[in-house]
Amino acid sequence: MPSVLITGAGKRLGRAFALGFARNGWDVIVHYNSSRDGALKTVEEIKALGRNAIAVIADVADKKELQRAFEKGADKCGIPDCVVSNAGVLPMRSGLQEISAALWQNTFDINVTSHLYLAQIYDDALKSFKKESGRFVTLASLGGREIWKERIPYNTSKAATIQLSKALARELAPRVAVNCVCPGAILVAGEPNANEKMMVPADRIPMQRYGTAEDVFDAVYFFATCSPYITAQTLTVDGGYHDGR
């Protein structure tokens, strides 16, 4: 059976991705950092679906921790057929003069450098175990294609993720197909963000609603299972908002 590693899978979109893959017959390596309870619950639900799963902890900004988590997951579920590099942060709004060096660095460490580290680890594993192919999916954001007020670190880091994904696709071809998914305004059922004010009214979205975790999963799963000839692509899941306006 195929297996997938998903970072940030203890909550929100990552958790939905993990359950979505499991429902489609995949074994799942559930990575988390601070969301231990959510990760363990996700593992229980995946096992209830009849699939193998394991929770692994790591700070994605620390390559050594990521390496250990990857190896622990691979021991349980095998070298992943697909890696979904989903973990990320959305810093608080900050004006230009409020952006500290620490805020900037932390945002890039988690939102950009973690993808690079994970791609390096995955590439090494594929070569070491002579696995012929793999898939690597990054999560960016509509914020990587637009400029939002007082979101300089976030906008810039997500734009960098899009460009990094294209660079990785070139570097890892032909063994690994690398693609990027950019969610727009998404409501995740049962999560705190579901009650927060969204950045855009739903009636300004051509599809007249906010997106769901399942909408984003469809894009991720497409890249996990489509022809490997589809690589270096970016798919925005925003109900047509960005291009429609």
Secondary structure by P-SEA (a helix, b strand, c coil): cbbbbbccccccaaaaaaaaaaaabbbbbcccccaaaaaaaaaaaaaaacbbbbbbbbccccaaaaaaaaaaaaaacccccbbbccbbbbccccccccccaaaaaaaaacccaaaaaaaaaaaaaaaaaccccbbbbbbbccccccccccaaaaaaaaaaaaaaaaaaaaaacccbbbbbbbbcccccccccccccccccccccccccccccaaaaaaaaaaaaccccccccbbbbccccccccc
